[in-house]
Amino acid sequence: MTETHTIGVTGAAGYIGSRVTRELLADGHDVVPVDDFSNGDVTEIDGRTVRELDVRDEAALRDAFDDVDAVMHLAAISGVQSCAENERKAFDVNVRGTETVAWLARERNLPLVFPCSMAILGEPTEFPITADNQRAPVNHYGLTKKMSEDDIHDLARGEFPAHVYMKSNLYGHHEMNGRSIGKNTVINIFVDRAKQGKPLEVHAPGTQSRDFVHVKDVARAYPLSLEALMDADAGATTLPIASGEEYSILEIAELVQDAAADVLDRDIDVDIVENPRGSEAAGEDFTVDTSKTEDVIGFEAEHTVEETVRELLAQ
């Protein structure tokens, strides 16, 4: 990459946003990182102080991003449970906050990258999964992300270029300021429980399948999109961000169980328990076609689930 830019990043204190900020800085870009610190707590990234800002505050957002050349919008209330516990706030942050960012991009013709979620699909019925799959979210989190995807496509049309990431299930950790940054995703939870010698609790039926992609791989997609978008025509494109590694939740638990026996010399039980979240996709197929993403931005996952699980257990 020969040209560098100034990039505004919302949600920069969080699990993905902090890693995205580091990737952009490593590529030589200047970054304006902002966050309201309601979820993430990273206050400094490679010499850049994360500025406290609520993306719903339009005046503050305009001021912070006054001189940026593009925006990576990661601020959100994420997760099924968090959105279910406060549906109005989830709508306000995820939908209204995204609209505020998208209007800024529209008015200033700024390239925009926004991470959506496979949760917008609900229960997929066509495989392999592509960006053309029907949207039928089964929970409030998925609904807010679907509405935001629609908003960005509508506002970007003829006005500014954008990529919307239809992102699969995250796992893994990354280092920031001498500490490990993680999130309570299913693989991370299983690894933590195995290290504590606790049983791995699999929500029934256990056969529900997902594609799993490492947080570092997801973060690498953002600079790739930036490079593509700086010369792109106006309009939004939705891209699946996935690894091609598909497992059922029970298979993940058994993988962690086997790895714990090897790495920790410890026998870990796997228990099937009642699913406290009835509103989630439970299908046994979750094959994702990432060929479009590879064509558009050159993205391919580098990390594997088994390798990462063994590394995390050994730490």
C-alpha positions as CSV (number, residue, x, y, z in Angstrom):
1,M,0.0,0.0,0.0
2,T,1.5,3.3,-1.0
3,E,-1.2,5.8,0.0
4,T,-2.2,6.4,3.7
5,H,-5.3,8.0,5.1
6,T,-6.9,9.3,8.3
7,I,-9.5,6.8,9.5
8,G,-12.2,7.3,12.0
9,V,-12.9,4.2,14.1
10,T,-16.0,3.9,16.3
11,G,-16.1,1.2,19.0
12,A,-12.3,1.4,19.1
13,A,-12.1,0.3,22.8
14,G,-13.7,-3.1,22.0
15,Y,-12.8,-6.6,21.1
16,I,-12.7,-6.1,17.4
17,G,-12.3,-2.3,17.2
18,S,-9.1,-2.2,19.1
19,R,-7.5,-4.8,16.8
20,V,-8.8,-3.0,13.7
21,T,-7.2,0.2,15.0
22,R,-3.9,-1.5,15.5
23,E,-4.1,-3.1,12.0
24,L,-4.7,0.4,10.4
25,L,-1.9,2.0,12.4
26,A,0.5,-0.8,11.4
27,D,-0.3,-0.1,7.7
28,G,0.8,3.5,8.2
29,H,-2.7,5.2,8.5
30,D,-3.5,7.8,11.0
31,V,-6.5,6.8,13.2
32,V,-9.1,8.8,15.2
33,P,-10.4,6.1,17.6
34,V,-13.6,6.8,19.6
35,D,-15.7,4.8,22.0
36,D,-18.3,5.3,24.8
37,F,-16.6,2.7,26.9
38,S,-19.8,0.9,27.7
39,N,-18.4,-2.4,26.5
40,G,-14.7,-2.0,25.7
41,D,-12.1,-0.6,28.1
42,V,-9.0,-0.1,25.9
43,T,-8.0,3.5,26.4
44,E,-4.8,3.7,24.3
45,I,-3.7,1.9,21.2
46,D,-0.1,2.2,20.0
47,G,0.2,5.8,21.1
48,R,-3.4,6.8,20.1
49,T,-5.7,7.8,22.9
50,V,-9.3,6.5,22.5
51,R,-11.6,9.5,22.8
52,E,-14.8,9.1,24.7
53,L,-17.8,9.6,22.4
54,D,-21.3,8.3,21.9
55,V,-22.0,7.7,18.2
56,R,-25.6,8.9,18.8
57,D,-24.1,12.4,19.5
58,E,-24.1,13.8,16.0
59,A,-22.3,17.0,16.9
60,A,-19.5,15.2,18.8
61,L,-19.1,12.7,16.0
62,R,-18.8,15.5,13.4
63,D,-16.2,17.2,15.5
64,A,-14.1,14.1,16.1
65,F,-14.3,13.0,12.5
66,D,-13.9,16.4,10.9
67,D,-10.8,15.5,8.9
68,V,-11.1,11.8,8.3
69,D,-11.0,10.2,4.9
70,A,-13.0,7.1,5.8
71,V,-14.9,5.5,8.7
72,M,-14.9,2.1,10.3
73,H,-18.1,1.9,12.3
74,L,-17.8,-0.9,14.9
75,A,-19.7,0.7,17.9
76,A,-22.7,-1.4,18.8
77,I,-24.5,-3.3,21.5
78,S,-23.4,-6.8,20.4
79,G,-24.7,-10.2,21.3
80,V,-28.2,-11.8,21.5
81,Q,-28.5,-11.6,25.3
82,S,-27.4,-8.0,25.6
83,C,-29.9,-6.8,23.0
84,A,-32.7,-8.9,24.4
85,E,-32.1,-7.4,27.9
86,N,-32.6,-3.8,26.6
87,E,-34.3,-3.8,23.3
88,R,-34.9,0.0,23.1
89,K,-31.3,0.8,23.9
90,A,-30.1,-1.8,21.4
91,F,-32.3,-0.2,18.7
92,D,-31.1,3.3,19.7
93,V,-27.4,2.4,19.5
94,N,-27.3,-0.1,16.8
95,V,-29.8,1.4,14.4
96,R,-29.9,5.1,15.2
97,G,-26.2,5.3,15.9
98,T,-25.5,3.6,12.6
99,E,-27.8,6.0,10.7
100,T,-25.9,8.9,12.3
101,V,-22.6,7.6,11.0
102,A,-24.0,6.7,7.6
103,W,-25.5,10.2,7.2
104,L,-22.0,11.7,8.0
105,A,-20.5,9.4,5.3
106,R,-23.2,10.4,2.9
107,E,-22.7,14.1,3.4
108,R,-19.0,14.0,3.1
109,N,-18.7,11.1,0.6
110,L,-16.6,9.0,3.0
111,P,-16.0,5.3,2.4
112,L,-17.6,3.3,5.2
113,V,-17.1,-0.2,6.6
114,F,-19.8,-1.6,8.9
115,P,-19.8,-5.1,10.5
116,C,-23.1,-6.7,10.3
117,S,-23.7,-10.3,11.4
118,M,-24.8,-13.7,10.2
119,A,-27.6,-13.2,12.7
120,I,-29.5,-11.1,10.1
121,L,-30.2,-14.4,8.3
122,G,-32.0,-16.2,11.1
123,E,-32.3,-19.8,10.1
124,P,-30.6,-20.2,6.7
125,T,-32.4,-22.4,4.2
126,E,-30.1,-22.0,1.2
127,F,-26.5,-23.3,1.0
128,P,-23.9,-22.3,0.7
129,I,-24.7,-19.1,2.5
130,T,-24.0,-15.9,0.4
131,A,-24.8,-12.3,0.7
132,D,-28.0,-13.0,-1.3
133,N,-29.6,-15.2,1.3
134,Q,-33.0,-14.1,2.6
135,R,-33.0,-12.0,5.8
136,A,-35.2,-13.4,8.5
137,P,-33.6,-12.7,11.9
138,V,-34.9,-14.6,14.9
139,N,-33.8,-12.3,17.6
140,H,-33.5,-8.6,18.4
141,Y,-29.8,-8.4,17.8
142,G,-30.2,-9.8,14.3
143,L,-33.1,-7.4,13.6
144,T,-31.0,-4.3,14.6
145,K,-28.2,-5.5,12.3
146,K,-30.6,-6.2,9.4
147,M,-32.1,-2.7,9.8
148,S,-28.6,-1.2,9.8
149,E,-27.6,-3.1,6.7
150,D,-30.7,-1.8,4.9
151,D,-30.0,1.8,6.0
152,I,-26.4,1.7,4.8
153,H,-27.4,0.2,1.4
154,D,-30.2,2.9,1.0
155,L,-28.1,5.8,2.1
156,A,-25.0,4.8,0.2
157,R,-26.7,4.4,-3.1
158,G,-25.2,6.9,-5.5
159,E,-23.6,8.8,-2.6
160,F,-20.6,7.0,-1.0
161,P,-18.9,3.5,-1.2
162,A,-19.5,1.1,1.6
163,H,-18.8,-2.5,2.6
164,V,-21.1,-4.3,5.0
165,Y,-19.6,-7.4,6.7
166,M,-22.0,-10.4,7.1
167,K,-19.7,-11.7,9.8
168,S,-19.7,-15.3,11.2
169,N,-19.0,-16.4,14.8
170,L,-15.9,-14.9,16.4
171,Y,-13.3,-16.6,18.5
172,G,-9.7,-16.0,19.8
173,H,-7.9,-13.3,21.7
174,H,-5.4,-10.6,20.8
175,E,-2.8,-8.7,22.8
176,M,-3.2,-5.0,23.6
177,N,-1.0,-3.0,26.0
178,G,0.4,-6.2,27.7
179,R,-2.9,-7.9,28.2
180,S,-5.2,-10.3,26.4
181,I,-8.3,-8.9,24.9
182,G,-11.1,-11.5,24.5
183,K,-14.9,-11.8,24.5
184,N,-17.4,-14.4,25.8
185,T,-17.9,-16.2,22.5
186,V,-18.6,-19.9,22.6
187,I,-15.0,-21.1,21.8
188,N,-13.4,-18.7,24.2
189,I,-15.9,-19.7,26.9
190,F,-15.2,-23.4,26.4
191,V,-11.4,-22.8,26.6
192,D,-11.7,-20.8,29.8
193,R,-13.9,-23.4,31.4
194,A,-11.5,-26.2,30.4
195,K,-8.6,-24.3,31.9
196,Q,-10.6,-24.1,35.1
197,G,-11.4,-27.8,35.0
198,K,-15.1,-27.1,34.6
199,P,-17.6,-29.0,32.4
200,L,-18.3,-27.6,28.9
201,E,-22.0,-26.8,28.8
202,V,-23.5,-27.3,25.3
203,H,-26.9,-25.7,24.7
204,A,-29.3,-28.3,23.4
205,P,-29.5,-29.8,20.9
206,G,-25.8,-29.3,20.3
207,T,-26.1,-30.0,16.6
208,Q,-26.6,-26.3,15.7
209,S,-23.8,-25.4,13.3
210,R,-21.8,-22.3,12.8
211,D,-18.8,-20.9,10.8
212,F,-16.0,-19.7,13.1
213,V,-13.6,-17.0,12.3
214,H,-10.7,-15.6,14.3
215,V,-10.9,-12.0,15.6
216,K,-7.4,-11.3,14.0
217,D,-8.6,-12.5,10.6
218,V,-11.7,-10.3,10.8
219,A,-9.6,-7.3,11.8
220,R,-7.4,-7.8,8.7
221,A,-10.4,-7.4,6.5
222,Y,-10.8,-3.7,7.3
223,P,-7.6,-2.4,5.7
224,L,-8.3,-4.6,2.7
225,S,-11.7,-2.9,2.4
226,L,-10.2,0.5,2.9
227,E,-7.9,0.0,0.0
228,A,-10.7,-1.2,-2.3
229,L,-13.2,1.5,-1.3
230,M,-10.9,4.5,-1.8
231,D,-11.3,4.0,-5.5
232,A,-14.8,2.4,-5.6
233,D,-18.0,3.7,-7.1
234,A,-20.8,4.8,-4.7
235,G,-23.0,2.1,-3.3
236,A,-22.9,-0.6,-0.6
237,T,-21.8,-4.2,-1.0
238,T,-22.4,-6.9,1.6
239,L,-19.6,-9.3,2.0
240,P,-19.5,-12.6,4.0
241,I,-16.6,-12.6,6.4
242,A,-16.0,-16.3,7.3
243,S,-13.3,-18.9,7.5
244,G,-15.0,-21.9,5.9
245,E,-14.4,-23.8,9.2
246,E,-17.9,-25.1,10.1
247,Y,-18.5,-27.0,13.3
248,S,-21.5,-27.8,15.4
249,I,-21.4,-26.5,19.0
250,L,-21.0,-30.1,20.2
251,E,-18.1,-30.7,17.9
252,I,-16.5,-27.5,19.2
253,A,-16.9,-28.8,22.8
254,E,-15.4,-32.2,21.8
255,L,-12.5,-30.5,20.1
256,V,-11.7,-28.5,23.2
257,Q,-12.2,-31.6,25.3
258,D,-9.6,-33.5,23.2
259,A,-7.2,-30.6,23.2
260,A,-7.4,-30.2,27.0
261,A,-6.6,-33.9,27.4
262,D,-3.4,-33.4,25.3
263,V,-2.3,-29.9,26.4
264,L,-3.5,-29.9,30.0
265,D,-3.5,-33.6,30.7
266,R,-7.0,-33.1,32.1
267,D,-10.3,-34.8,31.5
268,I,-13.1,-32.4,30.9
269,D,-16.8,-33.4,30.8
270,V,-19.2,-32.2,28.1
271,D,-22.8,-31.7,29.2
272,I,-25.8,-31.0,27.1
273,V,-28.0,-28.4,28.9
274,E,-31.3,-26.7,28.2
275,N,-30.9,-23.8,25.8
276,P,-31.7,-20.5,27.7
277,R,-31.9,-18.8,24.3
278,G,-34.7,-20.2,22.3
279,S,-34.4,-17.5,19.6
280,E,-31.3,-18.7,17.7
281,A,-30.6,-20.5,14.5
282,A,-30.4,-24.3,15.2
283,G,-29.7,-25.7,11.7
284,E,-27.1,-28.4,11.2
285,D,-25.6,-26.8,8.0
286,F,-23.8,-23.4,8.0
287,T,-21.6,-23.6,4.9
288,V,-20.5,-20.1,3.8
289,D,-19.3,-19.1,0.3
290,T,-16.6,-16.5,0.7
291,S,-15.5,-16.4,-3.0
292,K,-17.1,-12.9,-3.4
293,T,-15.2,-11.5,-0.5
294,E,-12.0,-13.0,-1.8
295,D,-12.6,-11.4,-5.2
296,V,-13.6,-8.0,-3.9
297,I,-11.0,-7.4,-1.1
298,G,-8.7,-10.5,-1.3
299,F,-9.7,-11.8,2.1
300,E,-8.9,-15.3,3.3
301,A,-8.8,-16.6,6.9
302,E,-5.4,-17.6,8.2
303,H,-6.1,-19.0,11.6
304,T,-7.7,-22.3,12.4
305,V,-9.9,-23.3,15.3
306,E,-7.9,-26.3,16.5
307,E,-4.6,-24.4,16.4
308,T,-6.0,-21.5,18.3
309,V,-7.7,-23.7,20.9
310,R,-4.4,-25.4,21.6
311,E,-2.5,-22.1,21.8
312,L,-5.1,-20.7,24.3
313,L,-5.0,-23.7,26.5
314,A,-1.2,-23.6,26.6
315,Q,-1.2,-19.9,27.8
